[in-house]
Each structure stands twice: as C-alpha cells, then as structure tokens.
Amino acid sequence: MTTTPETTSPQHDESRAGRAPRWLLGVGPLALIALLIGLFTLLNAPGLTGSGARVPEEAVAIENVRFEPGRIIVAVRNEGVDPVTVAQVNVSDFFAQFTQTTEQMAPLQPNTITVGYDWVQGDPYEIALITSAGGKVTVDVVAAPSPEQGAQFFGLMVLLGIYVGVIPIGLGMLWLPFVRRASRVWVRGLLAFTVGLLVYLTVDATLEGLELVAGSAAFGGSLVVLLGAVIAFLVLEGVEGLALRRRRDRGDAAEPSPQMFALMIAIGIGLHNLGEGLAIGSAYAVGSLALGASLVIGFAIHNTTEGLAIVTPLARTRPRLGRLAVLGLIAGAPAIVGALVGASVNQPTLAALLLGVGAGAVGQVAVKLLPMLRSDTGRVLTPITVVGIIGGVVFMFVTGLLIVA
C-alpha cells in the first residue's frame, strides 16, 4: 500500500511564510510609540528637552514638624516632577536662618530643614517654605516639645494600637452568645446594623482620604483615594471568587459560608483601622498628645461595635475560640501597624491611598452582606433591616463625634 505525500497549495505556503511572529505583533506598536517619542524629542519638543520656557511644577509636601529646644525641624519631600530648591523659611512673618540636608530636591527626594527659632510652648505658628521659583508651602502648628522617637516611643505606639484596635474589637466579639440566641428576624436586624456600620466606614474613609489630598495634584491627588478603593474592591472580589471555586471543587455549596463572611468583614475593618492608626501615630509624632489621647478614647468606643459586625454572620455556627482570636487580630492588629507608620512619617498621599483601600474593602463587604438580609418573601429592605441599617449609620456617626471632639 502506497501513501501519497501530503501536498499543500502554493497559496497556503505563501500565507504561512508571510505570517509575522506573534511576539512581533505585540512589540510592534510599542516600538512605534518609542519611535514617535524619540522623534518628538529630537524636534526640541517643549517640556521634554527643557529648551522651551516653562514654569516649573513644584509640589512640596511637609511630612513632619518637630519642636526641639531652640529649633524647629521640618521634614519635606518633593512630590513633583521638577527639582525644587527651598530658598527661604518664614516662621510667623519672621525670616529665620536655616540649614537643610540637600540644596536641591530631586523628584521624590526627601529633605530635612532645621530652622533656628526660639519658640514658645503652646503658641501657634505658621511655617512657610519659599522656593527659588517663588512657590510657597505653609503649615499651621502649635508648638509643643516633640517626644523622642526611641524604643519607648514606638513601644507606646504598639500599646496604643492594641488599645484602639485589638481590645475594643475583642470586647465587641463578646456579643456572640447574645447573637447566637437571637431569633432569625433579630439576626437579620443585626446583619442590617452591620451593613450600616460598614456603609458609614466606607463613606467616612473616602471623605478623610479626599480631605488629606485636597488642593494637591501630587501623585494624582484625589485619584489615589479612588485608585486604592477600586484595587481593594477588585482584589477582594478575586479572592472571594477563588475561594468559591475551591468550595465547588470540594462539592460544597457555591456561596460564601458564614466563616468566609466573618473573615471578609475582619479584613475590611482591619484595612480601615490601618488608617485610624495612622491618624493616632501622626498626632503623637508631632507632640499633639492631647489630640492623640482623644483619638484613642474616641476610636476605642467607635470600634467596639466592629467586633459585633464580625461575629453576627456566625450566629448559627459554633466557631472555635482560636478562630475568633484570629479574626479579632486580623481586624484590630492593623491599627498597631498604622500607629507605627504614622509616628515615623506623616505622608498625606500614602495615608489617603490606605484610606481608599480601607473604603473599598469595607464597601465590598457591605455589598456582599445585602443578600443575607432577604426575608422569606425575598425582600432585602424590610422594616427591621431598614431600622438596622439606619441604626448602624447613626451609631457610628454619634460615636464618631467623640473622635472629632
């Protein structure tokens, strides 16, 4: 038996020979963009070669202000795209002598400015940094001796993080026996109360983040808050999808379990508490001990109900004590990390980004909890769930006034 060799048409061979490699099709547009930019530069394009007259875009952020005997230490960073030189320092309309670690700050480069000034404790001061291009960056502070940032200071930050995050949430989780004995209707009301808490936290974190970067276009300005929220929302959605896929592979129900809901709530609250820790650490770092103490008390009362939010989905389960402890640490321990970071550097853009992450995470959990509010008739918004949601928002608002005060 003879076999006939496979023949191909000349047109087919020609099409295969003329087909470009796949990697070349992907790299080709990038090479054309690089060629276009190179051509634009060779033509002395203004803004790229520096040949044209252009006003420098200065974006200097004051990260920290410390008061030491006879001097004020200001930590700044260049958040713009152009080099910046601090030419003068004005303290309450007085041009003071100063030294700095670098004469010209490159993009993203930090600088420490030491100002010789005999300040008076308790007096308010306006510190203005004037750049060589005529720009002006100001900050209003009240003089107070800054604490020494040694091992004892950072140990205090850890202790404050425990007071603010871990202990209040742990106390709130003690409501679990009460939740387990509640009827189905009351459990739905408590879940609605949890949704109200999360809705308030989402809005609150978003507004705080936007306020931190108000009037600043560095690193995208307010966009960093929205970027952090979107990233956190999508990441949690992806993690949840992966967990549900594993449940289906094991033959379990293809919906989040109560344990998963509790974990999602703990993660969202933990990311939010990271921003609270930043606020406390920043207050203590600049010597505002009274403000820091009021924040500790306010956040402690504010966060107790967050423990209730974590255990409410577990109303019909019997979780182990170790699992509850882990959930409490996930939700509360980030306050410790935030306090340590806030005490080290007060970076508004970083804080705004983290607040956005917390808002996105908490908002994602609130959305996922809504189906659990359905009644026997399939309605989500019933009298008890509406009262619960409003109650959660109002409770967080009222306790939040303690933080502002």
N, C-alpha and C positions, 0 to 999 in steps of 0.2 A: 504494500500500500504506500503510495507516494503522497507526500504532503506538499501543498502549494505554498510557497513562502508568502507571508502577509505583505500585501502591497499597499502603499499609501499614495494618494493622489498628489501631484505636484503642488496643487493649491494648499493642501494640508501641511506639507513640509515647509512651504514658504511662510505660512502663518505662524508655525512653531518657531521657525528661525528668526522671525521678526518680532517675536514677543519679548518685551523687556522684563528683566528680573523683578520680582515683587518688591525687594528692598529698594531698588532704584526708583520705583514708582512712589514709595513713601518718602525717600530722601529728596527727590527732585524738587518739590515745592519749597522745602526748607532751603535748598541751595539757591533757588531763585530769590527768596526773600533776603538771604545773606548778600547776594549779588546786588540787589536793589539798595540795601542799606549802605553797602560799600560805595556804590555809585553816588548815592545821596551825600555821603561824607566827602568824597573827592570834589564834589561841586561846592564845597565850603558851605554846607547847609547850616544856617544859624541854629544854635542850640546844641549841635553835635561837635563842631570843631572849636567853638568858642570865639570864632573870628568876628561874629556879629555882636552888636551892642545888646546886651541882655541884662536885665536886672536880676541879681542872684535871688534864688528862692531859699530863704532862711527859715528853718523850723527847729528852734532850740527848745528842748523840754527841760524844765527844772525837776529833777528826780528827788532831791532831798535837801533839807536845810537843817544844819546842826549849829547849836549855840554853845560855844566854849568860852572860857574867860578871856575877854579882850578880843575876840574874833568870831566871825560867822563863816561857816564852811558850807558852800553851796555846790552840790553835785549836779552837773548838767550833762546833756547828751545832744549831739547834732542829729536830728531825725530827718534832715533834708537831704537833697541831692548835691548841694554845693558846699564847699568848705566855708566855715564860719569862724570869725575872729572876734572875741569879746574885747572891746576897746575900753569900756568904762563900766564902773559899777556905782550905782546910786542907791543909797540907803536913806529913805525918807527925805529926799531932796538934798542929800549931802553926798558929794562925790568922794568916795573913800578910796584909800590905797588898797591894792590887792595883788595877789600873786596867783598864778594858775599853772597847772601841770603841763599844759600844752598851749602854745601861742595860737595855733590854728587847728580847729577840729575838722577832721575829715568826716565824710558821711558815716553815721552810726558810731562815731568815736566819742567816748566819754571825756569829761574834763572836770577837775576839781578846782574850784575857785575859793581861795582863802582871803577873806576881807577883814582888814584891821578896823575894828569898831568896838567902842565901849558901850555895849547895850545894857539896858536896864530890864531886869526880870519883870514880866507882866506887861510891858509896854508893847503896843502894836507897831510893826514896821512894814514898809513896802520896799522890797528889794527889787531893783531894776537892773537888768543886764543890757547894755547898749553895745551893739555890734559895730564893726568898722563900716558896714554898709548903711548904718542908721536905723537898723531894726531894734526893737525894744521888747524884752520879755520881763514880765513882772510877776511877783508872787507876794501875797499878803500873809504875814506870820505874826504870831505873838511870841515874844522872847521867853524862853524857858530853858534851863540847863538840859542839854541832851544826855540821856543815860549812856554809860559806857557799854558798847556792844561787845561784851565778852561772853564767856561761858555762862555766867549767871544771868545775863540779859536774855540770851537765847533759851536758857532753861525756863525763864519766865514766860517766853512766848509759847513754849510747848505746854506749860501748865495752863495758860490762858486758852489755848486751843482745846485742851481737854475740858475746861470749864464751859466753853462756849458750844462745842460740838458734841463730844462724846457723852458727857454726863447728862445734858438735857435730853438728848435723843434716847439714851438708855432709860431715863425716867419715863419718857413718853411711851416706850415699848412695854412698860408695866401695865398698860391698859389692855394687854392681850387677854387676860382672863375675863375682863368685862366684855370685850368684843366677842369672845367665843360663846358667851351665854346670851348674847343678844339675838333677837328674832331675825328672820330673813329681811323683814321690812326695815328694821333698825340697822342691819348691816348695810343695806343699800343706802340708807341715810348717812352712815359713817363713811362709806365709799364716796358719796357725793361731797361730804365735808372734806375728804382728802383731795378730790378734784378741785374744790375751791381753794384749798391751800396751795396746790400746785399752780393754779391759774394766777394767783397773786404773786407767787415767787417768780413765775415767768415774766410777768409784766414789770415787776419791781427790778429784777436783774437787768432787763433790757433798758429800762429808763436810767438806771445807775450807770450802765456802760456808756450810753449815749451822752450822759452828762459829763463823764470823765473826759471824753474827746471832743466836747462841744467847742467849736471855733478852731479846731486843729485839723489840718489836712494831712498830717504826717501818717505814713503807713495806711493811707486810705481813709483816715478819720473815722467817721461813724460806721463805715463799711466793715471795719474789723469786728464790730459787735454782731452785725448780721452774718458775717462770714463764720464766726465762731458758733452762732446758733444753728446755721444750716449744716455745718460739719458735724456738730454733736447730734443733731436730729438724724442725719443720714447714717452716721456710724451706729447709733443705737438701733435704727431700723435694720441695718445689715446684720448686726449681732443677733437681733431677735429672729430674723429670717433663718440664720444659720442654726440657731437653737431649735426652731420649729422643724427644720429639715431633719435634724438628728432625732427628734421625737417621732417623726413619721417613719424614719428608717427603723426605729425600735418597735413600731406598731402602736405607739401611744397616740392620744388624741392630738390632732393637728391644730391646737390652740394653746396660748400661753397658760401655763399652770399657775396656781396661786403663788408658789415659790418663786417663779420667774417674775411675776408682777411685783412681789416684795423686793426682789433683787433690783429690778429696773427702777423702782422708787428710791431705793437706797443709793443707787449710782447717781440718779438725777439730783437728789438732795445733797449728796456728797460734793458734786461739782459746784452746786450753788454755795455750799458752805466754804468752799475754797475762796470765793470772793469775799465772804464775810471775814475770814481770817486775814485776808489782805488788808481790809479796812482797819482792823484792830492793830495789826503789826505796823502799818504805816503811822497810825496815831501815836503809838508808843515810841516809834523811831525818832519822831521829831520832838519828843518830850511832852506831847499833849496827854499827860497822864489822866487828867480829869475826863477828857473825851474818851480815852481808851477804856476807863473804868465804866463809864456809862454805856459804851458799846457792849462790854462784856455782860452787864446786867440785862440790857435790852435783848441782845441776841440769845441769852440763856432762856429767858421767858419765851421769846419768839420761837425757839427751836424745839421746845418740849412737845408741841403738837406734831412735829415732824416724825417723832417716834410712833405716834398713833397712826400716821399715814402709812408707815412701813408695815405694821402688824395687822392693819384692817383686812387686806386681802387674805390673810392667814386665818380668818375667823373659823373656817370649817376644817382646819388641819391641826395636827399636833406637832409643831416644829420642835426640833431638839434645841436645847439650851445653847449648844455650840454654834448652831446655825444663826440663832438670834444674835449672839455676840458678834459674829462675823458681819451680819447686816448692820448692826449698830456702828461697828468700826468703819465700814465702807461709807456710811453716811456722815459720821462725825469726825473721823481722823483727818480728812482734807482740811478742816479748819486749822489743824496744827501746821500743816504744810503751808497754808496761806499766811498764817501769822509769821512764820519764819521768813518767807519770801518778802512779805510786806515790810518786815523790820530791816531787811537787807537793802532793798531798793524800792523806791516809790516810782514805778514806771506806769504812767497812766494808760498807755496803749496796751501794755501787757495785761493790766488789770481789766481794761474794757474787753479785751479778747476773751479772758477767762470768764467774765460775767456773761458774755454772749454764749459761751459754751454751756454754762450752767443754765441759762434761759432755754436754750434749745433742748437740752437733756430733760429738764423738768417739763417743758411743753410736750415733748414726745410721750412722756409717761402719762400726762393728763389725757391726751388723745386716746391712748390705749385703754385707759380705765373707763371711758364712756360706755362701751358695750356692757360692762358689768353692772350698770345702773338700770338696765332694762327690767321692767316689771313683767308680770305674767301676760300682759296684753302687748308686750313688745315696745312700750314707750320708755324713752330714756328720761324725759323731763316730766316727772310726776310731782305732786305737791311735796312729798318728802325729799326727793332729790333736789328740787329747786331750793327748798329751805336749806338743805345741807350745803349746796354749792355757795349760796349767798352767805350762810353762816361761816364757812371756811374763809371766804374772802374778807368778811367783816372782822373776824377774829384776828387774822394776820394783819389787817390794817390797823386795828386798835393796838395790838402789841408792837407793831412797827413804830407807833408814835413814841414809845419808850426809847427806841433807838435814836430817833431824831432829837428827842428832848435831851 
